[in-house]
Amino acid sequence: MDYSATHSGFRQQPAMRLRSLPADAPDPSPLFEDTSRVRPGAQPGGYSAQPAVPPAGAYPGQTILSDPMSNLAMAYGSSLASQGKEMVDKNLDRFIPISKLKYYFAVDTVYVGKKLGLLVFPYLHENWEVSYQQDTPVAPRFDINAPDLYIPFMGFITYVLVAGLALGTQNRFSPELLGVQASSAFVWLIMEVLAVLLSLYLVTVNTDLTTVDLLAFSGYKYVGMIVGVIGGLLFGRLGYHLSLLWCCAAIVVFMIRTLRLKLLSEAAAEGRLEALQQKKTRTF
């Protein structure tokens, strides 16, 4: 209620009653915005930072692939990769025909047993020619004279293991020596194949022997080496030398009788072809 002061002459305004606010209520009219507590994903000022959502049906990298220059570069790169792959396959197939490796592992138990016996005792074997079927050599399991890679591969592994056993009986075994033994055997095998290839190139012999054939014939020597080491383990130094001497003579006979037909048949065929050409030249 208004009332008049009796002695001052001023009118006093009525006293306004203020409502009591809770202690934790925010200020109804803040002068500055409080940015100390910003929600995750929100920016000061009330703007929320939402990640850019790609349109429906889009995938990462679509914008790059839609660039014509990027498509051209990818096409050029894929063409170069395909050309390089074809070149590598062509050059590799010249020395090691990967597509024909299945032929050299087409063996069975009967073939392996007969071939091992032929490698150890080749003196009574008479027919050394490789059988053909429609100008293609038959699989090794059907012809004991056909070269294979199963016996050389298993012979190499067995020789390394037997050599490790021999070192163990002499108290000299160690993983390092076993690795050196395997590495030296592999290096000597590669050097032997390269030496035969160089010899064939120098004497200009045209033959159908491939690098894999030479690798197979060179790997047959591991059979005699295994027999020699086992003979040494069972019968001492004398047994080692006698068995090794026998196996060396056997592998020499085997190689001569096998490769002689390969080389002489090609030379005879070339001689007949040259004689036929000379006869035609004289006729005309």
Sequence and secondary structure as in RCSB ss.txt:
>XXXX:A:sequence
MDYSATHSGFRQQPAMRLRSLPADAPDPSPLFEDTSRVRPGAQPGGYSAQPAVPPAGAYPGQTILSDPMSNLAMA
YGSSLASQGKEMVDKNLDRFIPISKLKYYFAVDTVYVGKKLGLLVFPYLHENWEVSYQQDTPVAPRFDINAPDLY
IPFMGFITYVLVAGLALGTQNRFSPELLGVQASSAFVWLIMEVLAVLLSLYLVTVNTDLTTVDLLAFSGYKYVGM
IVGVIGGLLFGRLGYHLSLLWCCAAIVVFMIRTLRLKLLSEAAAEGRLEALQQKKTRTF
>XXXX:A:secstr
  EE TTT  EE          TT   SS SS   SS  TTEETTTEE       TT  TTHHHHTSHHHHHHHH
HHHHHHHHHHHHHHHHHHHHS GGGHHHHT   HHHHHHHHHHHH  TT       BSSSSB  GGG TTS  SH
HHHHHHHHHHHHHHHHHHHTT   HHHHHHHHHHHHHHHHHHHHHHHHHHHHTT      HHHHHHHHHTHHHHH
HHHHHHHHHHHHHHHHHHHHHHHHHHHHHHHHHHHHHHHHHHHHHHHHHHHHHHHHHH 
